[in-house]
């Protein structure tokens, strides 16, 4: 008889740069550049009150390795037992090798697979889906899935519409093979025809940056697509597990903007008391936002063993997806 194999989250972790920047501090710094904004303007439009920004020497792999160590400690296991590392990032240390290989080196382990996933703000749910599939198929038994970003490196600090939105950080989970379902369902989607609404269209060639090196965004288009996509993929994922939205204990959406979070929850009929929101504390940390929100909610006791959590991502590409997990 074939024994079913599943994956389950057994530990979570976070890491941030040391520099915490409040809206008031950012307003002063931008004023020095001739850019006018205010704490009220930022909070009203985004819900963001502060963010962490990396110093020049701090990289995605450094933050990812720190988050991984915290997740390993929470899981009570040694790094040597990890046979798969997937890092979701749009701000890798290098063109190559992958940020995952650098995290593996920092953890002092070798041999297991290590690779990056690039799906921007959907990256973590894409990486979770890949890791779950690899564990279920027997390719791996214990995985580190990490979202790590230093988005401050690709921001145009003269563009008020984007530079106030993002922060840096890393979140990680440990996934382990199990004989009972932990990851209940995953669904991923993309629409490359919408690539123009959110992108960083530069690249390195011939020893120089070609194209535009900074993030650009059509905010209204992103808002409309994000809310619609998160609602649809959330319903699709829960249905794939044979459940309904009423069976979900916590919604953990990508932490892009408090208005997107609120609109998504209303559309799905999920009350604010069942939504994990950290955008006020961390800003938009792209692929790191979902695991950071999960780790905070696990550590403060809101997310408890046995509860079902719906994690959703949406980002440039245009990409979107969701993972339903039972803790």
C-alpha positions as a Markdown table, in Angstrom:
| # | Residue | x | y | z |
|---|---|---|---|---|
| 1 | Unk | 0.0 | 0.0 | 0.0 |
| 2 | Unk | 1.3 | 3.5 | -0.9 |
| 3 | Unk | 1.8 | 5.8 | 2.0 |
| 4 | Unk | 0.8 | 9.4 | 1.3 |
| 5 | Unk | 3.5 | 11.9 | 1.9 |
| 6 | Unk | 2.9 | 15.5 | 2.8 |
| 7 | Unk | 4.7 | 18.6 | 4.1 |
| 8 | Unk | 4.2 | 20.6 | 7.2 |
| 9 | Unk | 5.5 | 23.9 | 8.6 |
| 10 | Unk | 7.5 | 23.2 | 11.8 |
| 11 | Unk | 9.3 | 26.5 | 12.4 |
| 12 | Unk | 9.2 | 30.2 | 11.4 |
| 13 | Unk | 11.8 | 33.0 | 11.6 |
| 14 | Unk | 12.4 | 36.6 | 10.7 |
| 15 | Unk | 15.3 | 39.1 | 10.3 |
| 16 | Unk | 15.5 | 42.8 | 9.7 |
| 17 | Unk | 18.3 | 45.3 | 9.1 |
| 18 | Unk | 19.2 | 47.4 | 12.2 |
| 19 | Unk | 18.0 | 50.7 | 10.8 |
| 20 | Unk | 14.4 | 51.4 | 11.7 |
| 21 | Unk | 13.0 | 54.5 | 9.8 |
| 22 | Unk | 9.8 | 56.1 | 10.9 |
| 23 | Unk | 7.6 | 58.1 | 8.5 |
| 24 | Unk | 8.8 | 61.2 | 10.3 |
| 25 | Unk | 12.4 | 60.4 | 9.7 |
| 26 | Unk | 11.8 | 59.5 | 6.1 |
| 27 | Unk | 9.9 | 62.8 | 5.5 |
| 28 | Unk | 12.9 | 64.7 | 6.8 |
| 29 | Unk | 15.3 | 62.8 | 4.6 |
| 30 | Unk | 13.1 | 63.3 | 1.5 |
| 31 | Unk | 12.8 | 67.0 | 2.3 |
| 32 | Unk | 16.5 | 67.2 | 1.9 |
| 33 | Unk | 16.1 | 65.9 | -1.6 |
| 34 | Unk | 13.3 | 68.5 | -2.3 |
| 35 | Unk | 10.6 | 65.8 | -2.1 |
| 36 | Unk | 7.5 | 66.9 | -0.2 |
| 37 | Unk | 5.4 | 64.4 | 1.7 |
| 38 | Unk | 4.1 | 63.8 | 5.3 |
| 39 | Unk | 3.3 | 61.2 | 7.8 |
| 40 | Unk | -0.4 | 61.8 | 7.4 |
| 41 | Unk | -0.1 | 61.4 | 3.6 |
| 42 | Unk | 1.8 | 58.1 | 3.9 |
| 43 | Unk | -0.5 | 56.6 | 6.5 |
| 44 | Unk | -3.7 | 57.6 | 4.8 |
| 45 | Unk | -2.7 | 56.1 | 1.5 |
| 46 | Unk | -0.8 | 53.1 | 2.6 |
| 47 | Unk | -1.2 | 52.4 | 6.3 |
| 48 | Unk | 2.6 | 52.4 | 6.6 |
| 49 | Unk | 4.2 | 54.0 | 9.7 |
| 50 | Unk | 7.7 | 52.7 | 9.6 |
| 51 | Unk | 10.1 | 50.4 | 7.7 |
| 52 | Unk | 13.5 | 48.8 | 8.0 |
| 53 | Unk | 16.2 | 49.9 | 5.5 |
| 54 | Unk | 19.4 | 48.0 | 5.0 |
| 55 | Unk | 22.8 | 49.6 | 5.3 |
| 56 | Unk | 25.1 | 49.2 | 2.2 |
| 57 | Unk | 26.9 | 46.2 | 3.5 |
| 58 | Unk | 23.7 | 44.2 | 4.3 |
| 59 | Unk | 22.5 | 41.8 | 1.6 |
| 60 | Unk | 19.5 | 39.6 | 0.9 |
| 61 | Unk | 21.5 | 36.5 | 1.7 |
| 62 | Unk | 22.6 | 37.9 | 5.0 |
| 63 | Unk | 19.0 | 38.6 | 6.0 |
| 64 | Unk | 17.9 | 35.3 | 4.6 |
| 65 | Unk | 20.5 | 33.4 | 6.6 |
| 66 | Unk | 19.5 | 35.1 | 9.8 |
| 67 | Unk | 15.8 | 34.4 | 9.3 |
| 68 | Unk | 16.7 | 30.8 | 8.5 |
| 69 | Unk | 18.7 | 30.4 | 11.7 |
| 70 | Unk | 15.7 | 31.7 | 13.7 |
| 71 | Unk | 13.3 | 29.3 | 11.9 |
| 72 | Unk | 15.7 | 26.4 | 12.5 |
| 73 | Unk | 15.9 | 27.3 | 16.2 |
| 74 | Unk | 12.1 | 27.5 | 16.4 |
| 75 | Unk | 11.8 | 24.1 | 14.8 |
| 76 | Unk | 14.4 | 22.6 | 17.1 |
| 77 | Unk | 16.5 | 21.1 | 14.3 |
| 78 | Unk | 20.0 | 21.5 | 13.0 |
| 79 | Unk | 20.9 | 23.1 | 9.7 |
| 80 | Unk | 22.7 | 19.9 | 8.6 |
| 81 | Unk | 19.3 | 18.2 | 8.3 |
| 82 | Unk | 18.1 | 20.6 | 5.6 |
| 83 | Unk | 18.2 | 19.1 | 2.1 |
| 84 | Unk | 16.5 | 21.9 | 0.2 |
| 85 | Unk | 16.8 | 25.7 | 0.2 |
| 86 | Unk | 14.5 | 27.9 | -1.9 |
| 87 | Unk | 14.9 | 31.7 | -1.7 |
| 88 | Unk | 12.3 | 34.0 | -3.1 |
| 89 | Unk | 13.9 | 37.3 | -4.0 |
| 90 | Unk | 13.9 | 40.1 | -6.6 |
| 91 | Unk | 17.0 | 41.6 | -5.1 |
| 92 | Unk | 19.6 | 38.9 | -5.2 |
| 93 | Unk | 23.2 | 39.5 | -4.0 |
| 94 | Unk | 24.6 | 38.6 | -7.5 |
| 95 | Unk | 23.6 | 37.8 | -11.0 |
| 96 | Unk | 24.8 | 34.3 | -9.9 |
| 97 | Unk | 25.4 | 32.2 | -7.9 |
| 98 | Unk | 21.9 | 32.1 | -6.4 |
| 99 | Unk | 21.1 | 33.8 | -3.1 |
| 100 | Unk | 20.0 | 30.3 | -1.9 |
| 101 | Unk | 23.5 | 29.0 | -2.5 |
| 102 | Unk | 24.9 | 31.9 | -0.4 |
| 103 | Unk | 22.5 | 31.2 | 2.4 |
| 104 | Unk | 23.5 | 27.5 | 2.3 |
| 105 | Unk | 27.2 | 28.6 | 2.6 |
| 106 | Unk | 26.3 | 30.9 | 5.5 |
| 107 | Unk | 24.6 | 28.0 | 7.3 |
| 108 | Unk | 27.6 | 25.8 | 6.8 |
| 109 | Unk | 25.9 | 23.0 | 4.9 |
| 110 | Unk | 26.4 | 21.4 | 1.5 |
| 111 | Unk | 24.8 | 18.8 | -0.8 |
| 112 | Unk | 21.2 | 19.6 | -0.8 |
| 113 | Unk | 19.5 | 21.5 | -3.6 |
| 114 | Unk | 19.5 | 25.3 | -3.4 |
| 115 | Unk | 17.9 | 27.7 | -5.9 |
| 116 | Unk | 16.1 | 31.1 | -6.2 |
| 117 | Unk | 12.5 | 31.8 | -7.3 |
| 118 | Unk | 11.7 | 35.2 | -8.9 |
| 119 | Unk | 8.0 | 36.0 | -8.8 |
| 120 | Unk | 8.4 | 39.4 | -7.0 |
| 121 | Unk | 5.8 | 39.8 | -4.3 |
| 122 | Unk | 4.3 | 36.4 | -5.0 |
| 123 | Unk | 7.7 | 34.7 | -4.7 |
| 124 | Unk | 7.1 | 33.2 | -1.3 |
| 125 | Unk | 3.9 | 31.4 | -2.2 |
| 126 | Unk | 5.6 | 30.2 | -5.4 |
| 127 | Unk | 8.6 | 28.9 | -3.4 |
| 128 | Unk | 6.3 | 27.2 | -0.9 |
| 129 | Unk | 4.4 | 25.5 | -3.7 |
| 130 | Unk | 7.7 | 24.3 | -5.2 |
| 131 | Unk | 9.0 | 23.0 | -1.9 |
| 132 | Unk | 5.8 | 21.3 | -1.0 |
| 133 | Unk | 5.8 | 19.5 | -4.4 |
| 134 | Unk | 9.4 | 18.4 | -3.9 |
| 135 | Unk | 8.8 | 17.0 | -0.5 |
| 136 | Unk | 5.6 | 15.3 | -1.5 |
| 137 | Unk | 7.4 | 13.6 | -4.4 |
| 138 | Unk | 10.3 | 12.5 | -2.2 |
| 139 | Unk | 13.0 | 14.7 | -3.8 |
| 140 | Unk | 13.5 | 16.4 | -0.4 |
| 141 | Unk | 12.5 | 15.8 | 3.2 |
| 142 | Unk | 13.3 | 19.0 | 5.0 |
| 143 | Unk | 13.3 | 22.4 | 3.4 |
| 144 | Unk | 14.1 | 26.0 | 4.2 |
| 145 | Unk | 11.7 | 28.4 | 2.3 |
| 146 | Unk | 12.8 | 32.0 | 2.5 |
| 147 | Unk | 11.6 | 35.4 | 1.3 |
| 148 | Unk | 14.5 | 37.9 | 1.4 |
| 149 | Unk | 14.6 | 41.4 | 0.0 |
| 150 | Unk | 16.6 | 44.6 | 0.1 |
| 151 | Unk | 14.1 | 46.6 | -2.1 |
| 152 | Unk | 15.6 | 49.9 | -0.9 |
| 153 | Unk | 18.4 | 49.2 | -3.5 |
| 154 | Unk | 16.0 | 49.5 | -6.5 |
| 155 | Unk | 14.0 | 52.4 | -5.3 |
| 156 | Unk | 14.1 | 55.9 | -6.9 |
| 157 | Unk | 14.3 | 58.1 | -3.8 |
| 158 | Unk | 13.0 | 61.0 | -5.9 |
| 159 | Unk | 9.7 | 59.3 | -6.7 |
| 160 | Unk | 7.4 | 59.9 | -3.8 |
| 161 | Unk | 4.8 | 57.5 | -5.2 |
| 162 | Unk | 7.1 | 54.4 | -4.7 |
| 163 | Unk | 9.9 | 55.2 | -2.3 |
| 164 | Unk | 7.7 | 55.5 | 0.8 |
| 165 | Unk | 6.1 | 52.0 | 0.2 |
| 166 | Unk | 8.9 | 49.5 | 0.6 |
| 167 | Unk | 11.2 | 48.1 | 3.3 |
| 168 | Unk | 13.8 | 45.4 | 3.7 |
| 169 | Unk | 13.8 | 42.1 | 5.6 |
| 170 | Unk | 13.6 | 38.4 | 5.4 |
| 171 | Unk | 11.2 | 35.7 | 6.6 |
| 172 | Unk | 11.7 | 31.9 | 6.6 |
| 173 | Unk | 9.8 | 28.7 | 7.3 |
| 174 | Unk | 11.0 | 25.1 | 7.8 |
| 175 | Unk | 8.9 | 22.6 | 5.8 |
| 176 | Unk | 9.2 | 18.9 | 6.8 |
| 177 | Unk | 7.8 | 15.7 | 5.4 |
| 178 | Unk | 4.8 | 14.4 | 7.3 |
| 179 | Unk | 2.3 | 11.6 | 7.2 |
| 180 | Unk | -0.6 | 14.0 | 7.7 |
| 181 | Unk | -1.4 | 17.1 | 5.5 |
| 182 | Unk | 0.1 | 20.4 | 6.6 |
| 183 | Unk | 0.0 | 22.2 | 3.2 |
| 184 | Unk | -3.6 | 21.6 | 2.2 |
| 185 | Unk | -3.6 | 23.2 | -1.3 |
| 186 | Unk | -1.6 | 25.5 | -3.5 |
| 187 | Unk | -2.5 | 27.5 | -6.6 |
| 188 | Unk | -0.3 | 29.7 | -8.8 |
| 189 | Unk | -1.0 | 32.0 | -11.8 |
| 190 | Unk | 0.6 | 34.6 | -14.0 |
| 191 | Unk | -0.3 | 37.1 | -16.7 |
| 192 | Unk | 2.8 | 38.3 | -18.5 |
| 193 | Unk | 0.7 | 40.7 | -20.6 |
| 194 | Unk | 0.5 | 42.9 | -17.5 |
| 195 | Unk | 4.3 | 43.1 | -17.0 |
| 196 | Unk | 4.3 | 46.9 | -17.6 |
| 197 | Unk | 2.3 | 47.9 | -14.5 |
| 198 | Unk | 5.0 | 46.9 | -12.0 |
| 199 | Unk | 8.6 | 46.3 | -13.0 |
| 200 | Unk | 12.2 | 47.2 | -12.7 |
| 201 | Unk | 13.2 | 47.1 | -16.3 |
| 202 | Unk | 17.0 | 47.4 | -16.1 |
| 203 | Unk | 19.7 | 44.8 | -16.6 |
| 204 | Unk | 23.5 | 44.5 | -16.5 |
| 205 | Unk | 25.2 | 44.1 | -19.9 |
| 206 | Unk | 28.6 | 45.0 | -21.2 |
| 207 | Unk | 29.7 | 46.2 | -17.8 |
| 208 | Unk | 26.9 | 48.7 | -17.4 |
| 209 | Unk | 23.3 | 49.0 | -16.4 |
| 210 | Unk | 21.0 | 49.1 | -19.4 |
| 211 | Unk | 17.4 | 50.2 | -19.2 |
| 212 | Unk | 15.7 | 51.8 | -16.1 |
| 213 | Unk | 17.3 | 50.6 | -12.9 |
| 214 | Unk | 14.5 | 51.6 | -10.5 |
| 215 | Unk | 11.1 | 50.2 | -9.7 |
| 216 | Unk | 8.2 | 51.8 | -11.5 |
| 217 | Unk | 4.5 | 51.2 | -10.8 |
| 218 | Unk | 1.0 | 52.0 | -12.1 |
| 219 | Unk | -0.6 | 52.2 | -8.7 |
| 220 | Unk | -4.2 | 52.2 | -9.8 |
| 221 | Unk | -3.8 | 49.3 | -12.2 |
| 222 | Unk | -1.9 | 47.3 | -9.5 |
| 223 | Unk | -4.7 | 47.9 | -7.0 |
| 224 | Unk | -7.5 | 46.7 | -9.3 |
| 225 | Unk | -5.6 | 43.6 | -10.4 |
| 226 | Unk | -4.4 | 42.8 | -6.9 |
| 227 | Unk | -7.7 | 42.8 | -5.2 |
| 228 | Unk | -9.4 | 40.8 | -7.9 |
| 229 | Unk | -6.6 | 38.2 | -8.2 |
| 230 | Unk | -6.2 | 37.7 | -4.4 |
| 231 | Unk | -10.0 | 37.2 | -4.0 |
| 232 | Unk | -10.1 | 34.7 | -6.9 |
| 233 | Unk | -7.0 | 32.7 | -6.0 |
| 234 | Unk | -8.0 | 32.5 | -2.3 |
| 235 | Unk | -11.4 | 31.0 | -3.1 |
| 236 | Unk | -9.8 | 28.7 | -5.7 |
| 237 | Unk | -7.2 | 27.4 | -3.2 |
| 238 | Unk | -9.6 | 26.8 | -0.4 |
| 239 | Unk | -12.0 | 25.0 | -2.7 |
| 240 | Unk | -9.2 | 22.8 | -3.9 |
| 241 | Unk | -8.8 | 21.6 | -0.3 |
| 242 | Unk | -12.5 | 20.9 | -0.1 |
| 243 | Unk | -13.1 | 23.7 | 2.4 |
| 244 | Unk | -14.8 | 27.1 | 2.4 |
| 245 | Unk | -13.5 | 30.6 | 3.5 |
| 246 | Unk | -15.4 | 30.1 | 6.8 |
| 247 | Unk | -12.9 | 27.2 | 7.5 |
| 248 | Unk | -9.9 | 29.6 | 7.3 |
| 249 | Unk | -8.7 | 30.9 | 10.7 |
| 250 | Unk | -6.3 | 33.5 | 9.4 |
| 251 | Unk | -5.8 | 35.3 | 6.1 |
| 252 | Unk | -2.1 | 36.4 | 5.6 |
| 253 | Unk | -2.0 | 38.4 | 2.3 |
| 254 | Unk | 1.0 | 40.1 | 0.8 |
| 255 | Unk | 1.5 | 43.2 | 2.8 |
| 256 | Unk | 1.5 | 45.8 | 0.0 |
| 257 | Unk | -0.9 | 48.4 | 1.2 |
| 258 | Unk | -3.5 | 48.5 | 3.9 |
| 259 | Unk | -6.2 | 49.5 | 1.4 |
| 260 | Unk | -5.5 | 46.3 | -0.7 |
| 261 | Unk | -5.6 | 44.2 | 2.5 |
| 262 | Unk | -8.9 | 45.7 | 3.5 |
| 263 | Unk | -10.5 | 45.5 | 0.1 |
| 264 | Unk | -9.4 | 41.9 | -0.4 |
| 265 | Unk | -10.8 | 40.8 | 3.0 |
| 266 | Unk | -14.1 | 42.6 | 2.4 |
| 267 | Unk | -14.5 | 41.0 | -1.0 |
| 268 | Unk | -13.8 | 37.5 | 0.5 |
| 269 | Unk | -16.1 | 38.1 | 3.4 |
| 270 | Unk | -13.3 | 37.8 | 6.0 |
| 271 | Unk | -13.5 | 40.0 | 9.0 |
| 272 | Unk | -10.6 | 42.3 | 10.0 |
| 273 | Unk | -10.1 | 40.2 | 13.1 |
| 274 | Unk | -9.1 | 37.3 | 11.0 |
| 275 | Unk | -6.5 | 39.2 | 8.9 |
| 276 | Unk | -2.8 | 39.4 | 9.8 |
| 277 | Unk | -1.6 | 42.9 | 8.9 |
| 278 | Unk | 2.0 | 44.0 | 9.4 |
| 279 | Unk | 2.3 | 46.6 | 6.7 |
| 280 | Unk | 2.3 | 49.4 | 9.3 |
| 281 | Unk | 5.4 | 48.0 | 10.9 |
| 282 | Unk | 7.4 | 46.6 | 8.0 |
| 283 | Unk | 6.0 | 48.4 | 4.9 |
| 284 | Unk | 6.0 | 46.3 | 1.7 |
| 285 | Unk | 8.9 | 43.8 | 1.9 |
| 286 | Unk | 7.9 | 42.0 | -1.4 |
| 287 | Unk | 8.6 | 38.3 | -1.2 |
| 288 | Unk | 9.5 | 38.6 | 2.5 |
| 289 | Unk | 6.1 | 40.1 | 3.6 |
| 290 | Unk | 4.1 | 36.9 | 4.0 |
| 291 | Unk | 6.6 | 34.9 | 6.0 |
| 292 | Unk | 7.4 | 37.9 | 8.1 |
| 293 | Unk | 3.7 | 38.3 | 8.9 |
| 294 | Unk | 3.4 | 34.6 | 9.6 |
| 295 | Unk | 6.3 | 34.6 | 12.0 |
| 296 | Unk | 5.1 | 37.6 | 13.9 |
| 297 | Unk | 1.6 | 36.0 | 14.3 |
| 298 | Unk | 3.1 | 32.7 | 15.4 |
| 299 | Unk | 5.4 | 34.3 | 17.9 |
| 300 | Unk | 2.8 | 36.6 | 19.4 |
| 301 | Unk | 0.4 | 33.6 | 19.8 |
| 302 | Unk | -2.3 | 34.6 | 17.4 |
| 303 | Unk | -1.6 | 31.6 | 15.0 |
| 304 | Unk | -1.9 | 28.4 | 17.0 |
| 305 | Unk | -1.3 | 24.7 | 16.2 |
| 306 | Unk | -4.1 | 23.2 | 14.3 |
| 307 | Unk | -5.3 | 26.5 | 12.8 |
| 308 | Unk | -5.7 | 27.0 | 9.0 |
| 309 | Unk | -3.9 | 29.9 | 7.4 |
| 310 | Unk | -4.4 | 31.2 | 3.9 |
| 311 | Unk | -1.2 | 32.9 | 2.6 |
| 312 | Unk | -1.6 | 34.9 | -0.6 |
| 313 | Unk | 0.9 | 36.8 | -2.8 |
| 314 | Unk | 0.5 | 39.2 | -5.8 |
| 315 | Unk | 3.2 | 41.1 | -7.6 |
| 316 | Unk | 5.0 | 42.1 | -10.7 |
| 317 | Unk | 4.9 | 39.7 | -13.6 |
| 318 | Unk | 1.9 | 39.9 | -13.2 |
| 319 | Unk | 2.0 | 36.9 | -10.7 |
| 320 | Unk | -0.3 | 35.7 | -8.0 |
| 321 | Unk | -0.9 | 32.6 | -5.9 |
| 322 | Unk | -2.0 | 31.2 | -2.6 |
| 323 | Unk | -1.1 | 28.4 | -0.1 |
| 324 | Unk | -3.5 | 27.0 | 2.4 |
| 325 | Unk | -1.7 | 25.4 | 5.4 |
| 326 | Unk | -2.8 | 23.8 | 8.6 |
| 327 | Unk | -0.3 | 24.6 | 11.4 |
